[in-house]
Amino acid sequence: MSGKILVVDDKQMMRDSVGSTLQRAGYGVVVASDGNTALSMVAKHRPAAVITDLKMPEMDGLELLARLRQADDQLPIVLMTAFGSVNDAVSAMKKGAFDFIQKPFEGDQLVMVMRRAVEHSRLLRENAALRTVTAPQGDTPVLVGKSQAMRHLAQQIHQIANSHGTVMICGESGTGKEVVSRTIHAHSSRRDNVLLAVNCAALSSSLLESELFGHEKGAFTGADQMRKGRFELADGGTILLDEISEISPELQAKLLRVLQEQSFERVGSSQTMQVDVRVIATTNRDLAAAVAAGEFRQDLYYRLNVLPIVLPSLRLRTDDVPLLAEHFLLQLAMRDGREPKRFDNESVGLMQQYTWPGNVRELQNICERACVLSRGQVIKAGLIQPWLIAPEPTVLIQPPGQPVSPPYRTEPRTAEPAASLAQAPAASGGIRSLEEVEREQIIQTLGYFSGNRMRTAKALGIGVRTLGLKLKKWKEMNLVAQTI
């Protein structure tokens, strides 16, 4: 199979037609008749791409798109509709759709679009999975914060770093699990050797096995030469197994043996290899619950959970928000060769009231966006307030002894509301449309990054494809320079 695709449509005839076409093209297919079912199917089957109808009752395609992007911003999503229009396409692309296809469509057209989506997914996930995290000499990761939770974390790291035991780091997405992993390695006796990272959720079971343990020439189709695995390459150092909860049961058994005996065989080989590797595993799931549900091996869980660390969510340490924001603004200034900007007191107050469902990663993104879009050296509350709107609660892991705190606001803000972008005052004293304000922000950001579309899109929180689509439209309407 070339990948698994989730087909979402409230009409069975369309589900069957699209599913059959994709199956004939060699894809595995799972189907859902509504948005809520689709969300659960994505969590269960981890498809390579999703194709969904736009017009559906209860949860339409755009809402499903937003929910899916919130859960996995790398999952390609294609929307299909019989009511296609330029506005629908622009709206879908703005929300992060990979592509847009209008009914009725030919089978070849459908296969071509989904083939590109699956290939895009494969490249994104393999690039993420095969990255190497190596801290240069003298470049020790920085843990920012003076809260009680951060002081406790620093003490744990100090106690754990120089041991050789396996470390299990749990925490919600964006809490800094990789930074803590690098910090442990940087303070350990293995600091002069390599730290390698593998994203366990990004590769299929067979590809992940080869990536971890290596393979011999001819071990499988496409294995045209011998390749060393990550455990072999990390000998004497540390290996970071990111999203450990997502590995298959078969691979769990093989990983257990490595942890127990520090030995393994390359795929296609009978020669046993011994290694000295420290394992750090991370997860945003409750592994104890996964064990109880029969989704994760109990013996492997105990082997991994020798030295556990639970990272606090940012909403449980909002006293650290000003320090983190200052740290990120300084990093951005050093990167771009500019004077560092700062948040005004009202902005800091708003950020400390916010509950950060995306944790430290969300704060870092907002700092970069504010740094780019702020006209002066001081970042005002009116600029950032529209961004501090949290989605539905997604509490995953709470540190022991901490009360459950939902990542969304339940009380009104005390600060005065910022002017709506849709009614932002123009320089002439009139009222500008949302699109005019958006266009101005995009052009300013492009100028800040000297026309670099990838960095511009990242700073604005949109896709490069979405940015290109907007610029093309504005050029055709002679609203921006043709040279942009």
C-alpha positions in Angstrom: 0.0 0.0 0.0 1.1 3.6 -0.7 -0.5 5.1 2.4 -3.8 5.2 4.2 -6.4 7.9 3.3 -9.4 8.9 5.4 -12.5 9.7 3.3 -15.2 11.9 5.0 -18.6 12.5 3.5 -22.1 12.3 4.8 -23.3 10.5 1.7 -22.5 6.8 1.5 -22.5 6.7 -2.3 -19.8 9.4 -2.4 -17.8 7.6 0.3 -18.0 4.3 -1.6 -17.1 6.0 -4.9 -14.1 7.9 -3.6 -12.9 5.0 -1.5 -13.1 2.5 -4.4 -11.1 4.8 -6.7 -8.4 5.3 -4.1 -8.2 1.6 -3.3 -7.8 0.8 -7.0 -4.8 3.2 -7.0 -3.2 1.2 -4.2 -4.2 3.2 -1.1 -5.6 1.9 2.1 -8.9 3.6 2.8 -10.9 4.3 6.0 -14.2 6.2 5.9 -16.3 8.4 8.2 -19.8 9.8 7.7 -19.4 12.9 9.9 -16.8 15.2 11.5 -16.8 13.7 15.0 -16.2 10.2 13.6 -13.5 11.5 11.4 -11.6 13.0 14.4 -11.7 9.7 16.2 -10.6 7.8 13.1 -7.6 10.1 12.6 -6.5 9.5 16.2 -7.0 5.7 15.7 -5.6 5.1 12.2 -3.2 8.0 11.7 -3.9 8.4 8.0 -1.4 9.9 5.6 -4.0 12.3 4.2 -7.7 13.2 4.6 -10.3 14.1 1.9 -13.5 15.6 3.2 -16.7 17.0 1.8 -17.2 20.7 2.5 -21.0 20.8 3.0 -21.9 18.4 5.8 -24.5 18.7 8.6 -23.4 19.5 12.2 -19.7 19.9 11.5 -18.8 21.1 8.0 -15.6 20.6 6.2 -14.0 23.9 7.2 -14.7 23.2 10.9 -13.3 19.7 10.6 -10.3 21.2 8.8 -9.6 23.6 11.7 -10.0 20.8 14.3 -7.7 18.5 12.3 -5.0 21.2 11.9 -5.1 21.9 15.6 -4.4 18.2 16.3 -1.8 17.7 13.5 -0.6 20.7 11.5 1.3 18.4 9.1 -1.7 16.3 8.0 -2.6 17.2 4.4 -6.4 17.8 4.1 -8.2 18.1 0.7 -11.7 19.5 0.5 -14.3 18.5 -2.1 -17.6 20.2 -2.8 -20.3 20.6 -5.5 -20.6 24.2 -4.5 -17.0 25.2 -5.2 -16.1 28.9 -5.6 -13.1 31.1 -5.4 -14.2 32.2 -2.0 -14.5 28.6 -0.8 -11.0 27.9 -2.1 -9.5 30.9 -0.5 -11.2 30.2 2.8 -10.1 26.6 2.8 -6.5 27.5 1.9 -6.4 30.2 4.6 -7.4 27.6 7.1 -4.6 25.3 6.0 -6.2 23.0 3.4 -3.6 21.2 1.1 -5.9 21.4 -1.9 -9.5 21.9 -3.1 -11.3 19.7 -5.6 -14.8 20.4 -7.2 -17.4 17.8 -7.8 -18.0 16.1 -10.2 -14.4 15.1 -10.7 -12.7 12.4 -12.7 -11.0 9.4 -10.9 -7.6 10.3 -12.4 -7.9 13.9 -11.1 -8.8 12.6 -7.6 -5.9 10.1 -7.6 -3.4 12.8 -8.7 -4.5 15.2 -6.0 -4.3 12.6 -3.3 -1.0 11.2 -4.5 0.5 14.6 -4.1 -1.1 14.9 -0.6 0.3 11.6 0.5 3.7 12.3 -0.9 3.7 15.7 0.9 2.8 14.0 4.1 5.6 11.4 3.7 8.3 14.0 3.1 7.2 16.1 6.0 7.1 13.2 8.4 10.4 11.6 7.3 12.2 14.9 7.5 10.9 15.4 11.0 11.7 11.8 12.0 15.2 11.7 10.6 16.4 14.9 12.1 19.5 14.9 14.3 19.6 16.9 17.4 23.2 17.7 18.2 24.0 20.5 20.6 27.3 22.2 19.6 30.1 22.3 22.1 29.4 25.0 24.7 25.8 25.5 23.4 23.9 24.3 26.5 20.1 24.5 26.2 18.5 27.1 28.4 15.6 26.4 30.8 13.8 29.7 31.4 11.7 30.2 34.5 11.9 30.9 38.3 8.5 29.4 39.3 8.4 26.6 41.9 7.6 24.1 39.1 10.8 25.1 37.2 12.9 25.1 40.3 11.7 21.5 40.9 12.4 20.6 37.3 15.9 21.9 37.5 16.6 19.9 40.6 15.3 16.7 38.9 17.5 17.3 35.9 20.6 17.8 38.2 19.9 14.6 40.0 19.1 12.6 36.8 21.7 13.9 34.3 24.8 12.0 35.5 23.0 8.7 36.0 22.8 6.1 33.1 19.1 5.2 33.7 16.4 5.5 31.1 14.4 8.8 31.3 10.7 9.1 30.6 9.6 12.7 30.0 5.8 13.3 29.9 4.0 16.5 29.1 1.5 18.2 26.8 2.7 19.2 23.4 4.8 22.4 23.4 5.9 22.1 27.0 9.6 21.7 26.1 10.2 17.9 26.2 13.0 18.1 23.7 14.7 21.0 25.4 14.7 19.1 28.7 16.1 16.0 26.8 19.0 18.1 25.4 19.6 19.7 28.8 19.9 16.2 30.4 22.3 15.1 27.7 24.3 18.4 27.9 24.9 17.9 31.7 25.6 14.2 31.5 28.9 12.3 31.2 27.9 11.6 27.6 27.9 15.3 26.6 30.9 15.0 24.3 29.1 12.3 22.3 26.1 12.6 20.0 22.4 13.0 20.9 20.2 11.6 18.1 16.4 12.0 17.9 13.8 9.9 16.2 10.1 10.8 15.9 8.4 7.4 16.4 5.0 8.7 15.2 6.3 9.8 11.9 7.4 6.5 10.3 5.7 3.2 9.5 6.6 0.3 11.7 8.9 -1.3 9.1 10.7 1.9 8.3 11.1 2.8 12.0 12.6 -0.6 12.7 15.2 0.0 10.0 15.8 3.5 11.2 16.4 2.4 14.8 18.4 -0.8 14.2 19.7 -0.4 10.6 19.5 -3.0 7.8 21.7 -5.1 5.6 22.0 -4.8 1.8 19.1 -6.7 0.2 17.1 -7.0 3.5 14.1 -5.7 1.7 13.1 -4.1 -1.6 15.0 -0.8 -2.0 17.7 -1.8 0.5 20.5 -1.4 -2.0 23.2 -0.9 0.6 23.9 -1.6 4.3 22.8 1.2 6.6 23.6 1.7 10.3 20.7 2.4 12.6 20.3 5.2 15.2 21.2 2.9 18.1 24.5 2.0 16.4 25.2 5.6 15.5 24.5 6.8 19.0 26.8 4.3 20.7 28.4 6.1 23.7 25.8 8.8 23.5 22.1 9.4 23.9 19.1 8.5 21.7 15.8 10.5 22.1 12.7 8.5 21.2 10.0 11.1 20.6 6.4 10.1 20.9 7.3 6.6 22.2 3.6 5.8 22.7 3.1 5.5 18.9 5.3 2.5 18.1 3.7 -0.7 17.1 3.4 -3.7 19.5 5.9 -5.7 17.4 8.5 -3.0 17.6 7.8 -2.5 21.3 9.0 -6.1 21.9 12.3 -5.4 20.0 12.8 -2.1 21.9 12.4 -3.9 25.2 15.3 -6.2 24.4 17.5 -3.3 23.6 16.7 -1.7 26.9 17.3 -5.0 28.8 20.4 -6.2 27.0 21.8 -3.2 25.1 21.9 -5.5 22.0 20.1 -5.8 18.7 20.4 -7.1 15.1 20.2 -5.1 12.0 17.2 -6.0 9.8 18.2 -8.9 7.6 21.2 -9.9 9.8 21.7 -12.6 12.4 24.8 -10.9 13.9 24.1 -9.4 17.4 25.5 -6.0 18.1 26.2 -4.5 21.6 25.9 -0.8 22.2 26.1 1.6 25.1 23.3 4.1 24.6 21.2 6.0 27.1 17.6 6.2 26.1 15.4 9.3 26.7 11.7 8.8 25.7 9.0 11.4 25.5 5.2 11.2 25.2 2.2 13.5 25.5 0.0 10.6 26.4 -0.7 8.9 29.7 1.2 5.7 29.2 -0.2 4.1 32.3 -3.6 4.5 30.8 -2.4 3.1 27.5 -1.0 0.0 29.4 -4.4 -0.5 31.1 -6.1 -0.2 27.7 -3.8 -2.9 26.3 -2.2 -0.4 23.8 1.3 -0.4 25.3 3.4 -3.2 26.8 3.5 -3.1 30.6 7.1 -4.5 30.7 8.3 -1.9 28.3 6.5 0.8 30.3 8.4 -0.2 33.5 11.7 -0.3 31.6 11.2 3.2 30.2 9.7 4.7 33.4 12.9 4.3 35.5 13.5 8.1 35.9 10.2 9.9 35.2 9.8 13.6 34.6 6.4 15.3 34.2 6.7 18.7 32.6 4.2 21.4 33.9 2.0 23.1 31.3 2.6 26.8 30.9 -0.9 27.7 32.4 0.4 26.2 35.7 3.4 28.5 35.7 2.2 31.8 34.3 4.8 33.7 36.5 7.4 32.5 34.0 5.6 34.0 31.0 7.4 37.5 31.2 10.8 35.8 31.5 10.1 33.5 28.6 8.7 36.3 26.4 11.8 38.4 27.1 14.0 35.4 26.3 12.3 34.8 22.9 12.4 38.5 21.9 16.1 38.6 22.7 16.7 35.4 20.6 14.8 36.9 17.7 16.7 40.2 17.9 20.1 38.3 17.9 18.9 36.1 14.9 17.8 39.1 12.8 20.6 41.5 13.8 18.1 44.0 15.3 17.5 45.8 18.6 15.3 43.7 20.9 11.7 44.7 21.2 9.7 44.5 24.4 6.0 44.0 25.5 4.3 46.8 27.3 2.9 46.1 30.8 -0.7 45.6 29.5 0.6 43.0 27.0 2.4 41.2 29.8 -0.8 41.2 31.9 -2.8 39.8 29.0 -0.3 37.0 28.5 -0.3 36.1 32.1 -4.1 35.8 32.1 -4.1 33.6 29.0 -4.0 29.8 29.6 -1.7 28.8 26.7 -3.2 25.6 25.2 -0.1 25.4 22.9 2.2 26.0 25.9 5.7 27.4 25.4 5.7 26.7 21.7 2.6 28.9 21.3 4.2 31.7 23.3 7.3 31.5 21.1 5.2 31.8 17.9 3.3 34.8 19.3 6.5 36.5 20.2 7.9 36.1 16.7 4.6 37.2 15.1 4.5 40.3 17.4 8.1 41.1 16.8 7.5 41.2 13.0 4.2 43.0 13.0 4.8 45.6 15.7 5.6 49.0 14.2 7.7 50.2 17.1 10.1 48.8 19.7 7.3 48.4 22.2 4.7 45.7 21.5 1.2 46.9 22.4 -1.6 44.9 23.9 -4.0 45.7 21.1 -1.7 43.8 18.6 -1.6 40.5 20.5 -5.0 40.4 22.1 -6.8 39.0 19.0 -4.3 36.1 19.1 -5.0 35.1 22.7 -8.2 33.0 21.9 -7.8 29.4 23.0 -9.6 26.4 21.4 -11.5 23.7 23.2 -9.7 22.2 26.2 -7.1 19.5 25.5 -5.8 18.6 28.9 -3.5 15.5 28.4 -1.2 15.2 31.4 -1.2 17.0 34.7 1.9 16.9 37.1 1.2 15.0 40.3 -0.6 17.0 43.0 -1.6 19.8 40.6 -5.3 20.7 40.1 -6.8 20.1 36.7 -6.7 23.4 34.9 -8.5 23.7 31.5 -6.5 25.6 28.8 -9.2 28.1 28.1 -10.7 31.2 29.8 -13.8 31.0 31.8 -13.9 34.6 33.0 -14.0 37.8 30.8 -10.8 39.7 30.3 -10.3 42.8 32.4 -8.4 44.7 29.8 -10.2 46.9 27.3 -10.8 45.1 24.0 -8.6 45.9 21.1 -10.1 47.4 17.9 -11.4 44.8 15.6 -9.3 44.1 12.6 -12.4 44.3 10.5 -12.8 47.9 11.6 -9.3 49.0 11.9 -8.9 52.8 11.3 -7.3 53.7 8.1 -4.6 56.4 7.8 -7.2 58.7 6.2 -9.5 58.3 9.2 -11.8 55.9 7.5 -12.6 52.2 8.1 -10.4 49.5 6.4 -11.7 46.1 5.5 -10.2 42.9 7.1 -8.6 42.1 3.7 -6.9 45.5 3.6 -5.4 45.1 7.0 -4.4 41.5 6.3 -2.7 42.6 3.0 -0.8 45.4 4.7 0.4 43.0 7.4 1.6 40.4 4.9 3.4 43.0 2.8 5.1 44.4 5.9 6.2 41.0 7.0 7.5 40.1 3.5 9.6 43.3 3.7 10.9 42.4 7.1 12.1 39.1 5.8 13.4 40.5 2.5 10.8 38.7 0.5 11.4 35.2 2.0 8.0 33.6 1.7 8.8 30.6 4.0 9.9 32.8 6.9 7.0 35.2 6.3 4.4 32.4 6.3 5.9 30.9 9.5 5.8 34.3 11.3 2.1 34.9 10.2 1.0 31.4 11.2 -0.2 30.4 7.6 1.0 28.0 5.0 3.4 29.0 2.2 0.8 27.8 -0.3 -1.8 30.1 1.3 0.6 33.0 1.2 1.3 32.4 -2.5 -2.4 32.1 -3.3 -3.1 35.5 -1.6 -0.2 37.3 -3.4 -1.3 35.8 -6.8 -4.8 37.1 -6.2 -3.7 40.6 -5.2 -1.3 40.8 -8.2 -4.1 39.9 -10.6 -6.2 42.7 -8.9 -3.2 45.1 -9.1 -3.3 45.6 -5.4 0.4 44.7 -4.8 3.6 45.1 -6.9 4.1 42.5 -9.5 7.7 42.0 -8.3 6.6 40.7 -4.8 
